[in-house]
């Protein structure tokens, strides 16, 4: 009697802006429309204070990598899926950014909770799962963990907001991707503390909201 192992999924590539991004069917296919988030991030980085960029729910790392390539900025990619993190590391090397990119396999509630004084970022990018749990069956080609956003699709987005309260630098910006204007309105109604939605940009396939931090000092959040 002998055991058989399943073959590894075939690795594919896709062009994403100026980059070639590798992925397989264990991670979410990089959607071309999400390049909007990268392009908007680059606009903000042109005048943002010095400091690294944080990408939450980074998947294969494509959005964050396209945002920082050519800028000299450091990028910290966070995802709970080790497979996604491995692809993010691979894609950073392929883009020649391996010395500027750190990939962390961790849950959102762990980000910024270790008391590190430098764990603040002038720009945060977040692409949390936003499909309501009752609708995930409409997307059988996508990994469940990469799209299931809980009962209303905002469960992971709310976790991202808690990270922003801890980690977004005073006066900093975050770009959060959602599925609809209705989700953006609902999330705006839940914002507390120093966070406010400053702008919303829509596309047929989704929404990106710009969240600003109105603290003036780090201590105001503590």
C-alpha positions in Angstrom: 0.0 0.0 0.0 1.4 3.4 -0.8 0.2 7.0 -0.3 -0.3 9.5 -3.0 0.0 13.2 -2.6 -2.0 15.7 -4.6 0.0 17.6 -7.2 0.7 21.3 -6.4 -1.7 23.7 -8.1 -0.3 25.1 -11.3 1.2 28.6 -10.8 -0.1 31.3 -13.2 0.9 34.9 -13.8 -1.0 38.0 -14.6 0.1 41.6 -15.5 -0.8 44.1 -12.8 0.3 47.6 -13.7 4.0 47.3 -14.4 4.4 44.1 -12.5 4.0 40.4 -13.3 2.2 38.7 -10.4 2.3 35.0 -9.7 -0.6 33.2 -8.0 -2.4 29.9 -8.0 -6.0 28.8 -7.2 -5.3 28.7 -3.4 -5.2 32.5 -3.4 -7.5 35.1 -4.8 -7.0 36.0 -8.5 -5.6 39.5 -8.7 -8.4 41.6 -10.2 -7.3 44.2 -12.7 -9.7 46.8 -11.4 -8.0 46.7 -8.0 -5.1 48.6 -9.6 -7.3 51.7 -8.8 -6.3 51.2 -5.2 -2.6 51.0 -6.1 -2.8 54.1 -8.3 -4.6 56.1 -5.6 -2.0 55.0 -3.1 0.8 56.3 -5.3 -1.0 59.7 -5.5 -1.1 59.9 -1.7 2.5 58.7 -1.3 3.8 61.6 -3.5 3.1 64.0 -0.5 2.9 61.6 2.4 5.5 61.9 5.3 8.4 59.5 5.4 7.6 56.0 6.6 6.6 52.5 5.4 3.4 51.4 3.9 1.2 48.7 5.6 -0.9 46.4 3.5 -3.6 44.4 5.3 -5.2 41.3 3.8 -2.4 41.5 1.2 -3.0 38.2 -0.6 -0.4 37.8 -3.3 0.9 41.3 -2.5 0.0 42.8 -5.9 -1.8 46.0 -4.7 0.9 47.0 -2.2 3.8 46.2 -4.6 2.2 48.2 -7.4 1.8 51.1 -5.0 5.4 51.3 -3.8 7.4 50.1 -6.8 9.8 52.9 -7.8 9.1 55.0 -4.7 11.8 53.6 -2.4 9.2 53.1 0.3 9.3 50.0 2.6 6.2 47.8 2.5 4.8 45.5 5.2 2.4 42.9 3.9 0.1 41.2 6.4 -2.1 38.2 5.6 -3.4 35.3 7.7 -2.8 32.8 4.9 0.7 31.3 4.7 0.2 30.5 1.1 -0.7 34.0 0.2 2.3 35.2 2.2 4.6 32.9 0.2 3.3 34.4 -3.0 3.8 37.9 -1.7 7.4 37.1 -0.9 7.9 35.6 -4.4 6.3 38.6 -6.1 8.4 41.0 -4.1 11.6 39.2 -5.3 10.3 39.1 -8.9 9.8 42.9 -8.7 13.3 43.5 -7.3 11.8 44.8 -4.0 12.8 42.0 -1.7 15.0 44.4 0.4 12.1 46.8 0.9 9.3 44.3 1.6 8.5 42.5 4.8 5.8 39.8 4.8 4.0 38.8 8.1 1.7 35.8 8.4 -0.6 36.9 11.2 -4.1 37.7 12.1 -5.3 41.3 12.0 -5.8 41.4 15.8 -2.1 40.9 16.2 -1.0 43.8 14.1 0.3 46.7 16.2 -0.4 45.1 19.5 3.2 44.4 20.5 3.9 47.9 21.8 6.5 48.7 19.2 6.9 52.5 19.1 7.6 52.5 15.4 4.5 50.5 14.4 2.8 53.5 12.7 2.4 54.1 9.0 1.6 57.2 7.0 -0.4 55.0 4.5 -2.3 51.8 5.0 -3.8 49.7 2.2 -6.5 47.2 3.0 -8.4 44.7 0.8 -10.4 42.7 3.2 -12.9 40.0 2.2 -16.2 41.8 1.6 -18.6 39.2 0.2 -21.5 38.5 2.7 -21.3 34.9 3.9 -24.7 34.1 2.3 -23.4 35.1 -1.1 -20.1 33.3 -1.3 -21.6 30.5 -3.3 -21.9 32.9 -6.2 -18.1 32.8 -6.5 -17.1 29.1 -6.5 -13.8 29.8 -8.2 -12.5 31.9 -5.3 -11.0 30.6 -2.1 -13.6 30.9 0.7 -11.2 32.5 3.2 -10.2 35.2 0.7 -13.8 36.4 0.1 -16.0 35.6 3.1 -16.6 38.9 4.9 -19.1 37.6 7.5 -22.8 38.1 7.7 -22.8 41.6 6.2 -19.4 41.4 4.4 -17.9 43.9 6.8 -16.4 41.7 9.5 -12.8 41.9 8.3 -13.2 45.5 7.3 -14.1 46.3 10.9 -11.0 44.5 12.1 -9.0 46.6 9.6 -10.5 49.8 11.2 -9.2 48.6 14.6 -5.8 48.2 13.1 -6.0 51.7 11.8 -6.8 53.1 15.2 -3.6 51.5 16.5 -1.3 51.9 13.5 -2.3 54.8 11.2 0.1 57.8 11.8 -1.4 61.1 12.9 -2.7 62.8 9.7 -2.2 59.5 7.8 -4.5 57.9 5.2 -5.9 54.5 4.6 -7.4 53.1 1.4 -9.9 50.4 2.2 -11.5 48.3 -0.6 -15.2 47.3 -0.3 -17.9 45.7 -2.5 -20.5 48.5 -2.7 -21.4 52.1 -1.8 -23.9 50.6 0.7 -21.1 48.9 2.5 -19.1 52.2 2.5 -22.0 54.1 4.0 -22.5 51.4 6.7 -18.9 51.4 7.6 -18.8 55.2 7.8 -21.6 55.1 10.3 -19.5 52.9 12.6 -16.3 55.0 12.6 -15.3 56.3 16.0 -12.4 58.1 17.5 -10.0 59.8 15.1 -11.1 58.1 11.9 -13.2 59.7 9.2 -14.0 58.7 5.6 -12.7 61.6 3.5 -13.5 60.4 0.0 -15.0 57.5 -1.9 -14.1 56.3 -5.4 -16.3 53.8 -7.2 -15.9 51.4 -10.0 -18.5 48.9 -11.5 -16.7 46.1 -9.6 -16.3 47.8 -6.2 -15.5 50.8 -4.0 -12.4 52.2 -2.4 -12.8 54.6 0.6 -10.1 56.9 1.9 -10.0 56.9 5.7 -8.1 59.8 7.3 -6.7 59.9 10.8 -7.5 63.2 12.6 -5.2 62.6 15.5 -2.4 65.1 15.8 -0.2 63.0 18.1 0.3 59.3 18.7 -0.6 59.7 22.4 -4.2 60.7 21.5 -5.0 57.1 20.5 -3.6 55.6 23.7 
